[in-house]
């Protein structure tokens, strides 16, 4: 998705333009006003959590990795409100404990990658 170092609004604008979508047309597609979209793209407003799935669909973001990156950018713009995972973390006390334990033990990105690889190896129940 190559959104390194982009703010959420900058990413939305670049992606929208690369798809040949006008600001007015895109705003209509995601059901917000063009002025609101302009404010988001210019970093003057936060990403609208309730519209993130519409944004992702309209921006044609389809792979899981790209969606994860998209939601991470949105979460940063919302000061840590990662709408795609907050409910899961709220519902799972062990997830919160795991995050706090990792933080207390100063886990590195490599530590997290090893854990992610282990989780991915575990088969989902049918």
C-alpha positions as CSV (number, residue, x, y, z in Angstrom):
1,X,0.0,0.0,0.0
2,X,3.1,2.2,0.3
3,X,1.7,4.7,2.9
4,X,4.9,5.0,4.9
5,X,5.1,8.3,6.7
6,X,1.7,9.5,5.4
7,X,-1.0,10.9,7.6
8,X,-4.4,9.4,7.2
9,X,-5.8,12.4,5.2
10,X,-2.8,12.5,2.9
11,X,-3.2,8.8,2.2
12,X,-6.9,9.2,1.4
13,X,-6.3,12.0,-1.0
14,X,-3.4,10.3,-2.8
15,X,-5.3,7.0,-3.1
16,X,-8.5,8.7,-4.2
17,X,-6.7,10.7,-6.8
18,X,-4.8,7.6,-8.0
19,X,-8.2,5.9,-8.6
20,X,-9.3,8.9,-10.6
21,X,-12.0,9.9,-8.2
22,X,-12.9,13.5,-7.6
23,X,-13.4,14.8,-4.1
24,X,-17.0,15.5,-4.7
25,X,-17.6,12.0,-6.2
26,X,-15.7,10.2,-3.5
27,X,-17.6,12.2,-0.8
28,X,-20.9,11.1,-2.3
29,X,-19.7,7.5,-2.5
30,X,-18.9,7.4,1.3
31,X,-21.9,9.6,2.2
32,X,-20.1,12.6,3.7
33,X,-20.0,16.2,2.5
34,X,-17.2,17.3,0.2
35,X,-16.2,19.9,2.8
36,X,-15.9,17.3,5.5
37,X,-13.7,15.1,3.2
38,X,-11.6,18.2,2.4
39,X,-11.0,18.7,6.1
40,X,-10.1,15.1,6.6
41,X,-7.7,15.1,3.6
42,X,-6.1,18.4,4.9
43,X,-5.7,17.0,8.5
44,X,-8.1,19.4,10.0
45,X,-10.6,16.6,11.1
46,X,-10.2,13.1,12.3
47,X,-11.1,10.1,10.3
48,X,-14.8,9.3,10.9
49,X,-14.8,5.9,12.7
50,X,-18.3,5.0,11.6
51,X,-17.3,5.5,7.9
52,X,-13.9,3.7,7.9
53,X,-15.3,0.6,6.2
54,X,-16.9,2.7,3.5
55,X,-13.6,4.6,3.0
56,X,-11.7,1.3,2.7
57,X,-14.2,-0.1,0.1
58,X,-14.3,3.1,-1.9
59,X,-10.5,3.3,-1.9
60,X,-10.4,-0.3,-3.1
61,X,-8.3,-1.6,-0.2
62,X,-8.8,-5.3,-0.2
63,X,-5.9,-7.2,1.2
64,X,-5.7,-7.9,4.9
65,X,-2.3,-6.3,5.2
66,X,-3.4,-3.1,3.4
67,X,-6.6,-3.0,5.6
68,X,-4.5,-3.4,8.7
69,X,-2.3,-0.5,7.6
70,X,-5.3,1.6,6.7
71,X,-6.9,1.1,10.1
72,X,-3.6,1.8,11.8
73,X,-3.4,5.2,10.0
74,X,-7.0,5.9,11.0
75,X,-6.3,5.0,14.6
76,X,-3.3,7.3,14.8
77,X,-5.5,10.1,13.4
78,X,-8.0,9.3,16.1
79,X,-5.3,9.3,18.9
80,X,-5.2,5.6,19.4
81,X,-8.8,4.7,18.8
82,X,-8.3,1.7,16.5
83,X,-11.9,0.9,15.7
84,X,-11.1,-2.5,14.2
85,X,-9.5,-3.9,17.4
86,X,-10.7,-1.9,20.4
87,X,-13.8,-3.9,20.8
88,X,-11.8,-7.2,20.7
89,X,-9.4,-5.9,23.3
90,X,-12.3,-4.6,25.5
91,X,-13.9,-8.0,25.4
92,X,-10.7,-10.0,26.1
93,X,-9.1,-9.3,29.5
94,X,-6.2,-11.6,28.5
95,X,-5.5,-9.5,25.5
96,X,-5.1,-6.4,27.7
97,X,-2.9,-8.4,30.1
98,X,-0.8,-9.7,27.2
99,X,-0.3,-6.1,26.0
100,X,0.6,-4.8,29.4
101,X,3.0,-7.7,30.1
102,X,4.7,-7.1,26.8
103,X,5.0,-3.4,27.5
104,X,6.4,-4.1,31.0
105,X,9.0,-6.4,29.5
106,X,9.8,-3.9,26.7
107,X,8.9,-6.2,23.8
108,X,10.5,-5.4,20.5
109,X,8.9,-5.5,17.1
110,X,10.8,-8.7,16.5
111,X,9.2,-10.2,19.6
112,X,5.8,-9.3,18.3
113,X,6.5,-10.7,14.8
114,X,7.5,-14.0,16.4
115,X,4.2,-14.1,18.3
116,X,2.2,-13.2,15.2
117,X,3.9,-16.0,13.3
118,X,3.0,-18.4,16.1
119,X,-0.6,-17.2,16.1
120,X,-0.8,-17.6,12.3
121,X,0.5,-21.2,12.5
122,X,-2.4,-22.1,14.8
123,X,-5.3,-23.5,12.8
124,X,-8.7,-21.8,13.1
125,X,-11.5,-24.2,14.2
126,X,-13.8,-25.2,11.3
